[in-house]
Amino acid sequence: MNPEDLQKLVTLRMPFGKHQGTLLADLPGNYLNWFAREGFPKGDIGRLLNLMHEIDHNGLSELLEPLRRG
């Protein structure tokens, strides 16, 4: 993981699916858990969703707050 990935979580929006248009950092935990069970998409979006799942699963979402304000 690099610092740019964390910034992407608070700026990029989900490009498809049920939560299309939602910031990656705002995706619900159950949706991230579904990807963890079923498989993350290929490429950058899958990598970022996996990262957000780990952050959410470990209760670390508040660490993204300073990036939202920046």
C-alpha positions in Angstrom: 0.0 0.0 0.0 1.1 3.5 -0.7 -0.2 6.8 0.7 -1.8 7.6 -2.7 -4.1 4.6 -2.2 -5.5 6.1 0.9 -6.2 9.4 -0.9 -7.9 7.4 -3.7 -10.3 5.8 -1.1 -11.7 9.2 -0.2 -11.8 10.7 -3.7 -12.7 7.8 -6.1 -16.3 6.6 -6.5 -17.5 3.1 -7.1 -17.7 2.8 -10.9 -20.4 0.0 -11.0 -22.9 -2.1 -9.1 -25.4 -1.4 -6.4 -23.4 1.4 -4.8 -22.2 3.0 -8.1 -21.3 6.7 -7.4 -20.5 6.1 -3.7 -17.0 7.1 -2.5 -15.0 3.9 -1.9 -14.4 5.0 1.7 -18.2 5.2 2.2 -19.1 1.8 1.0 -21.0 -0.3 3.5 -19.1 -3.0 5.3 -21.6 -5.7 4.2 -20.9 -4.8 0.6 -17.1 -5.0 1.1 -17.6 -8.3 2.9 -19.5 -9.6 -0.1 -16.5 -8.8 -2.3 -14.2 -10.5 0.2 -16.3 -13.7 0.0 -17.0 -13.6 -3.8 -13.8 -12.2 -5.0 -12.5 -8.7 -5.7 -12.5 -7.4 -9.3 -9.2 -7.3 -11.2 -7.0 -4.3 -11.4 -6.8 -1.1 -9.3 -10.5 -1.0 -8.3 -10.2 -4.5 -6.8 -7.0 -3.6 -5.0 -8.6 -0.5 -3.5 -11.8 -2.4 -2.5 -9.6 -5.0 -0.8 -7.7 -2.2 1.1 -11.0 -0.6 2.1 -12.3 -3.9 3.3 -9.2 -4.4 5.5 -9.6 -0.9 6.9 -13.3 -1.3 7.6 -12.9 -4.9 9.0 -10.3 -3.7 11.5 -12.2 -0.6 12.6 -9.7 1.8 11.2 -12.1 4.0 9.0 -11.5 7.0 11.2 -7.9 7.1 10.0 -9.3 8.4 6.6 -11.0 11.4 8.2 -7.9 13.8 7.9 -7.7 12.9 4.2 -11.3 13.8 3.7 -10.7 17.3 5.1 -7.4 17.8 3.2 
